[in-house]
Amino acid sequence: MAEENSDALNRPKRWRVPYSEEVIGAVMDYAVVRDMLRGPLRGLAADRKRFPGDLPLSGILRHDTRVRTYKKGEVVIRQGDYGDSAFLILTGKVNVPLARLPTPSRGSRIGQKVNKFANSIAKLFRSGAPYPEMRAKDRRPEAERSHGQIIHLQDFPEFLLEGSITQFNPEFVHELTPSNDQMGEVFGEIAALSRTARTATVLAAVDETQLLEIRWQGLRDIRKFSPKWKEMIDDRYRSSSLPAHLRYAQYTSNLSRERTRPAPEDSSADDTDKGQEMISDLSHLARHTRFRSYGEFTWQSTFKEMAESGGKDLQESEPVIVKQGSIASELILVRSGFVRVTKRYNHGEKTVAYLGKGQSYGMEELYHNARLDPDKHDEKALEYAHSLRAIGHVDILAIPGPMVEANVIPQLKPAEEAELKAELARMEKERSRSSGSASSGNSNMLEFLVEQRAINGTAAMLINLDRCTSCDDCVRACSATHDNNPRFIRFGPQQEGIQLTHACMHCVDPVCMIGCPTGAIHRDAVGNQVVINEYTCIGCATCADNCAYDNIQMVAVRDKGGDFMPGSERDEDRGMVRINPEEDPIRKATKCDLCENLPTGPACANACPHDALVRVDLTKSEELFDWMSR
Amino acid sequence: MKFKRRRLIGLLVLGVLSLLTWVVWTVCRTGMAPTTLYSGAALLSLVIFLALFNARKKIPFLPLFRASTWMQWHIYLGFFSVLLFLLHVDFRIPSGLLEIVLAIVFVIVAVSGVFGLMLSRSLPRRMNQAGDPVPYEQIPRIRKEIRDSVKDLIVHSEETCDSSTLSEFYREHLREFIEARPSVFHSFGMEKKRTSYQLTNELEARMRYLSESEIEVASELESWIGKKENIDFQEASQRLLKGWLFLHIPFSVSLILLGVAHGIFALLFGGNA
């Protein structure tokens, strides 16, 4: 029942906090928007009328973008960080080092360091909240300091001009400047769109470099209503993600980036200058590489339905990438997502491994086939030894066999060749054994992890039930750390005495972020954990519904007196009206934050006296099996 | 670190520490040093340190080593405290009321500690083997679900099958089993009531009197009996795993208080011996 009350708290809505207000020093208002639509975004302005009335382009630009100014040498985005925004160059220029930056440059950001020890001491003197989920009435978080970190160019002598300490060598740095075309020069869109880590570091090349930062939600809506931008962003996504991935993928990272071979006439590769007719081996390979996508971006809804039928049905619903027994014709590189590797076993298929981003399949077979002597007719080309199936949404790069033979195999390092030969010998041995066997000691566990889609988790909570005494010290520790509100449920599916507990796993592909209208659920800029900004969370439950693991809880928040927080919202006829909190309380999404502000790390794992609980990265099965075999 | 290796290192450290203590104690005794005073002070300090484990649990957000590390210290130093205690009392039964009470309390704390250690190392595995683990707070709900489902089945079979075989079985045997709550001895198989195995056997024996639809009901009943058995075992085990602490912790606090009192009296009236 709604009743009038002007004192009640405004019910949180999208755009309550403009993006520009989240960072000190960022600007954006309607005057800036107007100038931009007349200037660098004039291409977008042409599509203005395609935007619906309740989601106008000017509103998106006002609330979902911000203008940020960088000094020379300041890092705009860092390779390896997760980002949920893209950038458009307004003025100045930026540098993109073509090689991976050395590790020291990738430490914590200056100005973002949290005094974790002081936080933990402060908790000692703070009494816990007397009621569950208590919140201050209008708690507004402080804006963050600028994300930028000054990096001294001298830190990267390998990228500098000889004798200079202030200039990058243009050979090793790709320079981006404001584009003259109507669409502008955009970067950072791959990570923002695919919820993956940044593939390159970008630094401001000159003082007063101005960039328009567009958060993921804004980018999504602009893409949705502006066909020109959709086309431009999708083209860039395809053209720039492919070489970026090849640059760091297994086997192809050896390829030269020096422009030593003539470019075909229709060349439009990224690293060719217009006046030059040469391209690198890497670009040559990129041109012949096929980009394929399997499964749906929003795989979690189908997964939830299929998980109920479970087992064989779920496996059969996964799209086949490679079929066991077909002649090896491509090297498969996983660009994003996860791939189930199975082997035929009697009347079914047994999961023997899974592959994640950056891993490859088929190199052994292609290597063997490339060394076949055409005169020896008894030598047979190898077939794929396994089937590959896409788990969720998977992007694959497929390099044709002849390209691998001509470009990749000749540049293999001796250690890689030795490894391939050893693997081939092992495969040969396995083939000579009984055909029905697909034994793997950890097969059931692998099957379980894949079936639960737990391989998506970088910090999954596992409990060894053979050691867990149900003392609940983990729950109490979590509760003590979060104002008496535990952020996980000590329960969940189990296999071989290991329980996959209902706690946020901080996924590689956090599907919970899809659809968040305000960007409240996001990756932390420092630790990369998936966290929720409670202030901007509007309680729509999209994240909780999207989470394939039911690890996000919606809670009704209370005020200091323990009553549900009263809220008000605008009614078309009556203006601001109060909503009865007992009927429709203000809700917030809550979940595990990995105790990001504590020096101890996750309190749950730290508090387990029996070594029964662990937070483990399931994208690497070795870590799990090490823990299990203690 | 692998558990085996950790255990080996722990035992080695405990052995070396015990040996050193023994040697020092022997040497001090020969030199007429006040060994009782030293061993008493060491023992009291050690007991206080062991009790701090529980205090550490209250402040999980402070970087004070992992709880599992504290647990290892607690276990091995706990065993070491037994040696100190024996040295302190000179391997004799103490005289004096306070000393006797103190010794009894120490024995209770030490024995309950060893009992707790054995429980926490063996019961979780057995619980896991017995069936699905159940959070303690969920047990009353599941118990009610089992009770209601069994009742509904019996009522349904009575109404639709025109037969009293199953309802008689329910009244004579099953109801008591379904409604009973387990004692802590359940985990050790020390209860006198019928086991699920016996009940299932009795039900099987009555199968010859059942119609086809009743047989279906009977097989459902068997499945509920299995669930009830699991929930009983889980509840009894969890109560035991939590319950031993109600002995260990209060007696530990008493031990510290009595130990301090004993120390004060010993210093005031006991001389240096």
HADDOCK unambig.tbl for C-alpha pairs under 7 A between the chains (distance, minus, plus):
assign (segid A and resid 120 and name CA) (segid B and resid 61 and name CA) 5.48 0.50 0.50
assign (segid A and resid 120 and name CA) (segid B and resid 62 and name CA) 5.55 0.50 0.50
assign (segid A and resid 121 and name CA) (segid B and resid 62 and name CA) 6.87 0.50 0.50
assign (segid A and resid 465 and name CA) (segid B and resid 124 and name CA) 6.38 0.50 0.50
assign (segid A and resid 465 and name CA) (segid B and resid 125 and name CA) 6.90 0.50 0.50
assign (segid A and resid 465 and name CA) (segid B and resid 128 and name CA) 6.22 0.50 0.50
assign (segid A and resid 466 and name CA) (segid B and resid 124 and name CA) 5.05 0.50 0.50
assign (segid A and resid 466 and name CA) (segid B and resid 125 and name CA) 4.16 0.50 0.50
assign (segid A and resid 466 and name CA) (segid B and resid 128 and name CA) 6.32 0.50 0.50
assign (segid A and resid 467 and name CA) (segid B and resid 121 and name CA) 6.65 0.50 0.50
assign (segid A and resid 467 and name CA) (segid B and resid 124 and name CA) 5.72 0.50 0.50
assign (segid A and resid 467 and name CA) (segid B and resid 125 and name CA) 6.75 0.50 0.50
assign (segid A and resid 468 and name CA) (segid B and resid 124 and name CA) 5.98 0.50 0.50
assign (segid A and resid 469 and name CA) (segid B and resid 120 and name CA) 5.93 0.50 0.50
assign (segid A and resid 469 and name CA) (segid B and resid 124 and name CA) 5.64 0.50 0.50
assign (segid A and resid 469 and name CA) (segid B and resid 241 and name CA) 6.60 0.50 0.50
assign (segid A and resid 471 and name CA) (segid B and resid 242 and name CA) 6.85 0.50 0.50
assign (segid A and resid 477 and name CA) (segid B and resid 60 and name CA) 5.45 0.50 0.50
assign (segid A and resid 481 and name CA) (segid B and resid 61 and name CA) 6.23 0.50 0.50
assign (segid A and resid 497 and name CA) (segid B and resid 128 and name CA) 6.63 0.50 0.50
assign (segid A and resid 598 and name CA) (segid B and resid 61 and name CA) 6.59 0.50 0.50
assign (segid A and resid 599 and name CA) (segid B and resid 63 and name CA) 6.41 0.50 0.50
assign (segid A and resid 600 and name CA) (segid B and resid 61 and name CA) 6.70 0.50 0.50
assign (segid A and resid 600 and name CA) (segid B and resid 62 and name CA) 6.98 0.50 0.50
assign (segid A and resid 600 and name CA) (segid B and resid 63 and name CA) 5.37 0.50 0.50
assign (segid A and resid 603 and name CA) (segid B and resid 60 and name CA) 6.20 0.50 0.50
assign (segid A and resid 603 and name CA) (segid B and resid 61 and name CA) 6.46 0.50 0.50
assign (segid A and resid 606 and name CA) (segid B and resid 66 and name CA) 4.94 0.50 0.50
assign (segid A and resid 606 and name CA) (segid B and resid 67 and name CA) 6.05 0.50 0.50
assign (segid A and resid 607 and name CA) (segid B and resid 57 and name CA) 7.00 0.50 0.50
assign (segid A and resid 607 and name CA) (segid B and resid 60 and name CA) 6.28 0.50 0.50
assign (segid A and resid 607 and name CA) (segid B and resid 66 and name CA) 6.31 0.50 0.50
assign (segid A and resid 607 and name CA) (segid B and resid 67 and name CA) 4.92 0.50 0.50
assign (segid A and resid 608 and name CA) (segid B and resid 67 and name CA) 5.74 0.50 0.50
assign (segid A and resid 608 and name CA) (segid B and resid 68 and name CA) 6.07 0.50 0.50
assign (segid A and resid 609 and name CA) (segid B and resid 67 and name CA) 4.62 0.50 0.50
assign (segid A and resid 609 and name CA) (segid B and resid 68 and name CA) 3.88 0.50 0.50
assign (segid A and resid 609 and name CA) (segid B and resid 71 and name CA) 5.66 0.50 0.50
assign (segid A and resid 610 and name CA) (segid B and resid 68 and name CA) 5.70 0.50 0.50
assign (segid A and resid 611 and name CA) (segid B and resid 68 and name CA) 5.84 0.50 0.50
assign (segid A and resid 630 and name CA) (segid B and resid 2 and name CA) 4.45 0.50 0.50
assign (segid A and resid 630 and name CA) (segid B and resid 3 and name CA) 5.73 0.50 0.50
